[in-house]
């Protein structure tokens, strides 16, 4: 009868009695510690990284964390550098805006000055036209006496606005030396 009884397989017995309960106990331990906040996998990697032959296959978590930290520090320094450049560019833009505002106010001021000069010249032109009409209507002898008493440049300006016939009549009535000086001024502009 003994021959009919099966001999227990030692490998099957080892698997059922030792290996499966050990795997179950290890899995249960990992689950319990992970619920408690302990990361056994990272600790196991760090421990395995110190074992001579296994360390070639396992990279410790500290190295990964250090490389991440170095990358974070590098990126943070780049961000700070870019922020500094951005702030510098913003201050430059503000300076340029101030320069533009100053130049715009200068342009407005110069336009006002130009308008004032143009209105002043228009007033002078209208008063010069009125004076020219007065001297044109006046007898040439009387006009010549008045021109001889006023400044040469003022007399030349008034004479240039008179018609050619009036200019000739007034210059003919003047002292020849004064008429010559006025003629030089009229020809020079």
KOLNUNU-242114 format. One line per field, with one value per residue (C-alpha): chain; x, y, z. Coordinates in steps of 0.2 Angstrom, whole numbers, plus 5000, padded with zeros to 4 digits. Each point is the difference from the previous one (the first is absolute). Last residue first. Layout:
! residues N
kette = c(A, ...)
x = c(X, ...)
y = c(Y, ...)
z = c(Z, ...)
***
This chain:
! residues 189
kette = c(A, A, A, A, A, A, A, A, A, A, A, A, A, A, A, A, A, A, A, A, A, A, A, A, A, A, A, A, A, A, A, A, A, A, A, A, A, A, A, A, A, A, A, A, A, A, A, A, A, A, A, A, A, A, A, A, A, A, A, A, A, A, A, A, A, A, A, A, A, A, A, A, A, A, A, A, A, A, A, A, A, A, A, A, A, A, A, A, A, A, A, A, A, A, A, A, A, A, A, A, A, A, A, A, A, A, A, A, A, A, A, A, A, A, A, A, A, A, A, A, A, A, A, A, A, A, A, A, A, A, A, A, A, A, A, A, A, A, A, A, A, A, A, A, A, A, A, A, A, A, A, A, A, A, A, A, A, A, A, A, A, A, A, A, A, A, A, A, A, A, A, A, A, A, A, A, A, A, A, A, A, A, A, A, A, A, A, A, A)
x = c(5094, 5017, 4993, 4989, 5014, 5011, 4986, 4997, 5019, 4999, 4984, 5009, 5015, 4989, 4989, 4983, 4986, 5006, 4999, 4982, 4994, 5009, 4993, 4982, 5002, 5007, 4985, 5004, 5003, 5019, 5000, 4993, 5014, 5013, 4994, 5001, 5017, 5006, 4994, 4988, 5004, 5003, 4984, 4990, 5008, 4997, 4982, 4997, 5008, 4991, 4982, 4991, 4988, 5014, 5007, 4983, 4997, 5017, 4997, 4983, 5010, 5013, 4987, 4992, 5017, 5005, 4983, 5003, 5017, 4994, 4987, 5013, 5011, 4986, 4996, 5018, 5001, 4984, 5007, 5017, 4990, 4990, 5016, 5009, 4985, 5001, 5019, 4997, 4986, 5012, 5014, 4988, 4995, 5018, 5003, 4985, 5006, 5017, 4992, 4990, 5015, 5010, 4985, 5000, 5018, 4999, 4985, 5010, 5014, 4989, 4991, 5017, 5006, 4983, 5003, 5018, 4993, 4987, 5012, 5011, 4986, 4995, 5017, 5001, 4983, 5006, 5016, 4991, 4988, 5014, 5003, 4998, 5008, 5018, 4997, 4994, 5018, 5007, 4985, 4999, 4988, 4989, 4998, 4995, 4988, 4993, 4997, 4991, 4989, 4997, 4992, 4993, 4984, 4991, 4989, 5016, 5006, 4984, 5001, 5018, 4997, 4985, 5011, 5014, 4988, 4992, 5016, 5006, 4984, 5002, 5018, 5000, 4986, 4993, 5016, 5011, 4986, 4999, 5019, 5000, 4987, 4990, 5002, 4984, 4992, 4997, 5017, 4997, 4986)
y = c(5708, 5006, 5010, 5010, 5003, 5007, 5011, 5007, 5004, 5009, 5009, 5006, 5006, 5008, 5010, 4995, 5006, 4988, 4985, 5005, 5001, 4983, 4991, 5006, 4994, 4983, 4997, 5001, 4985, 5001, 5018, 4996, 4987, 5012, 5014, 4988, 4995, 5018, 5006, 5015, 5018, 4998, 4990, 5014, 5013, 4988, 4997, 5019, 5002, 4985, 5007, 4988, 4987, 4987, 5004, 4996, 4984, 4994, 5004, 4989, 4986, 5001, 4999, 4985, 4992, 5003, 4993, 4984, 4999, 5000, 4988, 4988, 5003, 4996, 4984, 4995, 5002, 4990, 4987, 5000, 4998, 4985, 4992, 5003, 4992, 4985, 4999, 4999, 4987, 4990, 5001, 4995, 4985, 4995, 5000, 4989, 4988, 5000, 4996, 4986, 4993, 5000, 4991, 4987, 4997, 4998, 4988, 4990, 4998, 4995, 4987, 4994, 4998, 4991, 4988, 4996, 4997, 4989, 4990, 4998, 4995, 4987, 4994, 4998, 4992, 4987, 4997, 4998, 4988, 4987, 4993, 4981, 4988, 5004, 5001, 4981, 4994, 5011, 5002, 5019, 5003, 4987, 5010, 5015, 4990, 4992, 5017, 5006, 4984, 5001, 5017, 5003, 5010, 4989, 4993, 4997, 4990, 4989, 4997, 4995, 4988, 4992, 4997, 4993, 4988, 4994, 4997, 4991, 4989, 4996, 4995, 4989, 4988, 4999, 5003, 4988, 4987, 5001, 4998, 4986, 4990, 4989, 4982, 4993, 4985, 4986, 4992, 5000, 4989)
z = c(4751, 4994, 4986, 5012, 5012, 4986, 4994, 5018, 5001, 4982, 5005, 5016, 4990, 4986, 5013, 4997, 4987, 4987, 5012, 5004, 4982, 4996, 5014, 4996, 4982, 5005, 5012, 5018, 5011, 4997, 5006, 5017, 5003, 4993, 5012, 5015, 4995, 4997, 5017, 4999, 4996, 4981, 4998, 5007, 4988, 4985, 5005, 5000, 4983, 4993, 5004, 5012, 4993, 4997, 5017, 5008, 4990, 5005, 5018, 4999, 4991, 5014, 5013, 4991, 4999, 5018, 5006, 4988, 5007, 5018, 4995, 4993, 5015, 5012, 4990, 5000, 5019, 5002, 4989, 5010, 5016, 4993, 4993, 5017, 5009, 4988, 5003, 5018, 4999, 4988, 5013, 5014, 4989, 4997, 5018, 5004, 4986, 5008, 5017, 4992, 4991, 5017, 5008, 4986, 5001, 5019, 4998, 4987, 5012, 5014, 4989, 4994, 5018, 5004, 4985, 5007, 5017, 4994, 4989, 5015, 5011, 4987, 4998, 5019, 5001, 4987, 5009, 5017, 4992, 4998, 4982, 5000, 4988, 5004, 5018, 5000, 4999, 5015, 5011, 5004, 4986, 5007, 5016, 4991, 4989, 5015, 5009, 4984, 5000, 5018, 4999, 5018, 5001, 5012, 4986, 4990, 5016, 5000, 4981, 5000, 5015, 4992, 4984, 5010, 5010, 4984, 4992, 5015, 5001, 4981, 5002, 5016, 5001, 4982, 4990, 5011, 5000, 4981, 4999, 5012, 4991, 5012, 4996, 4993, 5009, 4988, 5003, 5019, 4997)
***
